Amino acid sequence: MRECLFSRKVRTSPFLICDSPYPSSELKREEEAKGSIVVPDEELVAQYYEYRQQLDQMTADFREVVHHPSYSLPFLQPGRLVKVKHKDLDFGWGVIINYQKRLSPKVR
């Protein structure tokens, strides 16, 4: 009984490596098609990708500096319009009525 349950568990395991659902001839044909793809100016595309990655990183660094409380708190004045976002949540536009700087638990 124990061996029967073990063999069933092995056969129904989600980590069981099984044969490809595609016939080997179709797989070879697709690999050949992938190998025959030619990207014109591949060096330029790679260079553009690297520049884009650097630009995205610099933009994130810039945003982090601009949104730091030491730089943004002087602009929090009553009546000012602000766009409120938190990670992926976009709360839209709002008006600052009043604000209080939160103190850390150590200071209290």
C-alpha positions in Angstrom: 0.0 0.0 0.0 2.8 2.4 0.9 4.6 1.8 -2.4 1.4 2.3 -4.3 0.8 5.7 -2.7 4.4 6.8 -3.2 4.3 5.9 -6.9 1.0 7.8 -7.3 2.5 10.8 -5.6 5.5 10.7 -7.9 3.4 10.4 -11.0 1.1 13.3 -10.0 3.9 15.6 -8.8 3.7 19.1 -10.4 7.6 19.0 -10.6 7.7 15.9 -12.7 9.7 16.5 -15.8 7.7 15.3 -18.8 8.2 15.2 -22.5 7.5 18.3 -24.5 4.0 18.6 -25.8 5.5 19.5 -29.2 6.9 16.9 -31.6 10.7 17.1 -31.9 10.5 18.0 -35.6 8.3 21.0 -34.8 10.7 22.0 -32.0 13.7 21.8 -34.3 11.9 23.9 -36.9 11.0 26.5 -34.4 14.6 26.6 -33.1 15.9 27.1 -36.7 13.4 29.9 -37.2 14.6 31.5 -34.0 18.2 31.2 -35.1 17.4 32.7 -38.5 16.1 36.0 -37.0 18.4 38.8 -37.9 18.2 42.1 -36.0 19.6 45.0 -38.1 22.0 47.2 -36.2 22.0 44.9 -33.2 24.8 46.9 -31.5 22.7 50.1 -31.7 19.7 48.3 -30.3 21.8 47.0 -27.4 23.3 50.4 -26.8 19.8 52.0 -26.9 18.6 49.4 -24.3 21.5 50.2 -22.0 20.9 54.0 -22.3 17.2 53.4 -21.6 18.1 51.4 -18.5 20.4 54.2 -17.3 17.8 56.9 -18.0 15.2 54.9 -16.0 17.6 54.6 -13.1 18.5 58.3 -13.2 14.8 59.2 -13.3 14.1 57.0 -10.3 17.1 58.6 -8.4 15.9 62.1 -9.3 12.3 61.3 -8.2 13.6 60.0 -4.9 15.6 63.2 -4.3 12.7 65.5 -5.3 10.2 63.6 -3.1 12.4 63.6 -0.1 10.7 65.4 2.8 13.6 67.9 3.3 12.9 69.2 -0.2 9.2 68.8 -0.5 8.0 70.0 2.9 8.6 73.7 2.2 6.1 73.4 -0.7 3.3 72.0 1.4 1.3 75.1 1.8 -2.5 75.3 2.4 -4.4 75.8 -0.9 -1.7 74.1 -3.1 -2.9 71.4 -5.6 -1.1 68.1 -5.3 -1.3 64.8 -7.2 -1.4 62.0 -4.6 0.2 58.6 -5.5 1.4 55.8 -3.4 3.3 53.0 -5.2 0.7 51.8 -7.9 -2.3 53.6 -6.3 -3.2 56.9 -7.9 -5.6 58.9 -5.7 -5.8 61.8 -8.2 -5.7 65.5 -7.4 -6.3 67.1 -4.1 -5.9 70.4 -2.2 -3.7 70.8 0.8 -5.8 72.1 3.7 -3.3 71.6 6.5 -0.5 69.2 7.4 1.4 68.2 10.4 4.9 66.7 10.3 4.8 63.2 11.8 7.3 62.7 14.6 9.1 59.4 14.9 8.2 57.3 18.0 11.7 57.9 19.5 11.2 61.7 19.6 7.8 61.5 21.4 
